[in-house]
Amino acid sequence: MTLGVRLPEDLEKRLVSLAKETHRSKSYYVTEALRTYLEAHEKDLKTIAAYEEQRRNGTLKTYSLEEVLNKLELTKNDLDA
């Protein structure tokens, strides 16, 4: 797949320099960076997307501070401690 990406000038300069110094392509480093990022964050990104979808369609369950404190068996005074 081909993908066009606009990079800030400073990032592009760093990428070009790294590619030249290591005799690797810019695409290699962009692919590796994206792979590393997704492996580290994919679960969190999917969780955030699911919450956003629930928020958009009005099915996201929210809790008041009082409900959370009751569930944790705390009082507002415990928050100051």
Secondary structure, DSSP 8 states (H G I E B T S, - for coil): --------HHHHHHHHHHHHHHT--HHHHHHHHHHHHHHHHHHHHHHHHHHHHHHHHT------HHHHHHHTT--HHHHH-
